[in-house]
Amino acid sequence: MRDIRGDLQDRAALLEEQINAQEAQFDTLIEQLKQEHDTRLEDLRAELDAVSRLMELECRRLENGGAGHRAPVHEPVGQAVHQPQQHVQPQPQAQRQPQQPLADFLIRKLNEAGAMPRDDLRRLALQEGYFADAETADRGVHTTLINVVKAGLIRQLPNGNFAPATVLDTIRLRRAM
């Protein structure tokens, strides 16, 4: 009978290398998943922040407009679970407050000027005082445009510009309902 201890040691070394390779692959995948998770959470938190700012603007607009009622302010959901509640400092007031909801403003501008790209609508919303900065304006205008398109009040053209809904669009929308 021959001595197989050397073969067994080689086999054990090979198995240890495979185990180490699997552990390294697992660690790499975990790190990748953590990064993807953090990125997604960051995006969601930024979107939540934009929606919260929009709600604040709408509340201020209703308070300043004398509408007589105040929209409820919702606390951001899930922030306390993932990070400690941050003290929100008041935003500096824009020189003038918007007098109508953002959706109505965008529809009015499209009806007045015709088709426009999203960047022009964002710039107009910034000038009108709906947003304090370009990043928030970009997210807020984009979200509002998507909702207004879904409602059938405006349409997105094949080139990406937005245009007022035509009478035919409105008729088709009503028939679809």
DOZA-259698 format. One record per residue (C-alpha): residue number from 1; residue in one letter; chain; x, y, z. Coordinates in Angstrom, 1 decimal. Layout:
N
NUM	A	A	X	Y	Z
...
END
This chain:
177
1	M	A	0.0	0.0	0.0
2	R	A	1.3	3.5	-0.8
3	D	A	1.3	6.5	1.4
4	I	A	-1.4	9.0	0.3
5	R	A	-0.9	11.7	3.0
6	G	A	0.8	14.0	0.4
7	D	A	-2.2	13.6	-1.9
8	L	A	-4.6	14.3	1.0
9	Q	A	-2.6	17.4	2.0
10	D	A	-2.7	18.7	-1.6
11	R	A	-6.5	18.0	-1.6
12	A	A	-6.9	19.8	1.7
13	A	A	-4.9	22.8	0.4
14	L	A	-7.0	22.9	-2.8
15	L	A	-10.2	22.8	-0.7
16	E	A	-8.9	25.7	1.5
17	E	A	-8.2	27.7	-1.6
18	Q	A	-11.7	27.1	-2.9
19	I	A	-13.2	28.0	0.5
20	N	A	-11.2	31.2	0.5
21	A	A	-12.2	32.0	-3.0
22	Q	A	-15.9	31.5	-2.2
23	E	A	-15.6	33.7	0.9
24	A	A	-13.9	36.4	-1.1
25	Q	A	-16.6	36.2	-3.8
26	F	A	-19.3	36.3	-1.0
27	D	A	-17.7	39.4	0.6
28	T	A	-17.5	41.1	-2.8
29	L	A	-21.2	40.4	-3.5
30	I	A	-22.2	41.6	0.0
31	E	A	-20.2	44.8	-0.5
32	Q	A	-21.8	45.3	-4.0
33	L	A	-25.3	44.8	-2.5
34	K	A	-24.6	47.2	0.3
35	Q	A	-23.5	49.8	-2.2
36	E	A	-26.6	49.3	-4.3
37	H	A	-28.7	49.5	-1.2
38	D	A	-27.1	52.7	0.0
39	T	A	-27.4	54.3	-3.5
40	R	A	-31.1	53.3	-3.7
41	L	A	-31.8	54.6	-0.2
42	E	A	-30.0	57.9	-1.0
43	D	A	-32.2	58.3	-4.1
44	L	A	-35.3	57.6	-2.2
45	R	A	-34.4	60.0	0.6
46	A	A	-33.6	62.7	-2.0
47	E	A	-37.0	62.1	-3.6
48	L	A	-38.7	62.1	-0.1
49	D	A	-36.9	65.4	0.6
50	A	A	-38.2	66.9	-2.6
51	V	A	-41.8	65.8	-1.9
52	S	A	-41.5	67.2	1.7
53	R	A	-40.3	70.5	0.3
54	L	A	-43.2	70.6	-2.2
55	M	A	-45.6	69.9	0.7
56	E	A	-44.0	72.8	2.7
57	L	A	-44.4	75.1	-0.3
58	E	A	-48.0	74.1	-0.8
59	C	A	-48.7	74.6	2.9
60	R	A	-47.1	78.1	2.8
61	R	A	-49.0	78.9	-0.4
62	L	A	-52.3	77.9	1.2
63	E	A	-51.5	79.9	4.4
64	N	A	-50.4	83.0	2.4
65	G	A	-53.3	82.8	-0.1
66	G	A	-55.9	82.9	2.7
67	A	A	-57.6	79.7	1.4
68	G	A	-58.9	79.1	4.9
69	H	A	-57.7	75.5	5.3
70	R	A	-54.3	74.0	5.7
71	A	A	-53.1	70.8	4.2
72	P	A	-51.8	68.2	6.7
73	V	A	-48.1	68.0	7.0
74	H	A	-46.9	64.4	7.0
75	E	A	-43.7	63.4	8.8
76	P	A	-41.2	61.6	6.5
77	V	A	-41.9	57.9	6.7
78	G	A	-39.0	55.6	7.5
79	Q	A	-36.4	58.3	8.3
80	A	A	-36.4	57.5	12.0
81	V	A	-35.7	53.8	11.3
82	H	A	-32.6	54.4	9.1
83	Q	A	-31.2	57.6	10.6
84	P	A	-31.9	59.9	13.5
85	Q	A	-34.4	62.6	13.0
86	Q	A	-32.7	65.7	11.7
87	H	A	-33.7	69.2	12.7
88	V	A	-35.1	70.9	9.7
89	Q	A	-34.0	74.5	9.4
90	P	A	-36.4	76.8	7.7
91	Q	A	-35.6	77.5	4.0
92	P	A	-34.9	81.1	3.1
93	Q	A	-38.0	82.6	1.6
94	A	A	-38.1	83.2	-2.1
95	Q	A	-38.7	86.8	-3.1
96	R	A	-42.2	85.9	-4.2
97	Q	A	-44.5	83.0	-3.4
98	P	A	-46.2	81.1	-6.2
99	Q	A	-49.9	81.8	-6.4
100	Q	A	-51.1	78.5	-7.9
101	P	A	-50.2	74.8	-7.6
102	L	A	-47.2	73.8	-9.7
103	A	A	-49.3	71.5	-11.9
104	D	A	-51.6	74.4	-12.8
105	F	A	-48.6	76.7	-13.4
106	L	A	-47.0	74.2	-15.8
107	I	A	-50.2	73.6	-17.7
108	R	A	-50.8	77.4	-18.0
109	K	A	-47.2	78.0	-19.3
110	L	A	-47.6	75.2	-21.9
111	N	A	-50.9	76.6	-23.0
112	E	A	-49.4	80.1	-23.3
113	A	A	-46.1	79.2	-25.0
114	G	A	-46.7	75.8	-26.7
115	A	A	-44.4	72.8	-26.5
116	M	A	-41.4	73.1	-24.2
117	P	A	-38.6	70.9	-22.9
118	R	A	-38.5	70.0	-19.2
119	D	A	-35.5	72.1	-18.6
120	D	A	-37.4	75.3	-19.7
121	L	A	-40.3	74.4	-17.5
122	R	A	-37.9	73.8	-14.6
123	R	A	-36.3	77.2	-15.2
124	L	A	-39.7	78.9	-15.2
125	A	A	-40.7	77.1	-12.0
126	L	A	-37.4	78.3	-10.3
127	Q	A	-38.0	81.9	-11.5
128	E	A	-41.5	81.8	-10.2
129	G	A	-40.3	80.8	-6.7
130	Y	A	-41.6	77.2	-6.6
131	F	A	-38.2	75.9	-5.6
132	A	A	-35.1	77.1	-3.8
133	D	A	-32.5	75.2	-5.9
134	A	A	-32.2	73.5	-9.3
135	E	A	-31.9	70.0	-8.0
136	T	A	-35.1	70.2	-6.1
137	A	A	-36.8	71.9	-9.0
138	D	A	-35.7	69.2	-11.4
139	R	A	-37.2	66.4	-9.2
140	G	A	-40.3	68.4	-8.4
141	V	A	-41.0	69.4	-12.0
142	H	A	-40.3	65.9	-13.3
143	T	A	-42.7	64.3	-10.8
144	T	A	-45.4	66.9	-11.5
145	L	A	-45.1	66.5	-15.3
146	I	A	-45.4	62.7	-15.0
147	N	A	-48.5	63.0	-13.0
148	V	A	-50.1	65.7	-15.3
149	V	A	-49.3	63.6	-18.3
150	K	A	-50.9	60.5	-16.7
151	A	A	-54.0	62.7	-15.9
152	G	A	-54.2	63.6	-19.6
153	L	A	-53.9	67.3	-19.1
154	I	A	-50.7	67.6	-21.1
155	R	A	-48.8	65.2	-23.3
156	Q	A	-45.2	64.3	-24.0
157	L	A	-44.1	64.5	-27.6
158	P	A	-41.8	61.9	-29.2
159	N	A	-38.9	64.4	-28.9
160	G	A	-39.3	64.6	-25.1
161	N	A	-40.9	68.0	-25.1
162	F	A	-44.2	68.6	-23.3
163	A	A	-47.2	70.2	-24.9
164	P	A	-50.7	71.1	-24.0
165	A	A	-53.3	68.3	-24.5
166	T	A	-55.3	68.8	-27.6
167	V	A	-59.1	68.5	-27.7
168	L	A	-58.6	65.1	-29.4
169	D	A	-56.4	63.9	-26.5
170	T	A	-59.1	65.0	-24.0
171	I	A	-61.8	63.2	-26.0
172	R	A	-59.7	60.0	-26.2
173	L	A	-59.0	60.2	-22.5
174	R	A	-62.7	60.6	-21.6
175	R	A	-63.6	57.6	-23.9
176	A	A	-61.0	55.5	-22.3
177	M	A	-62.4	56.1	-18.9
END
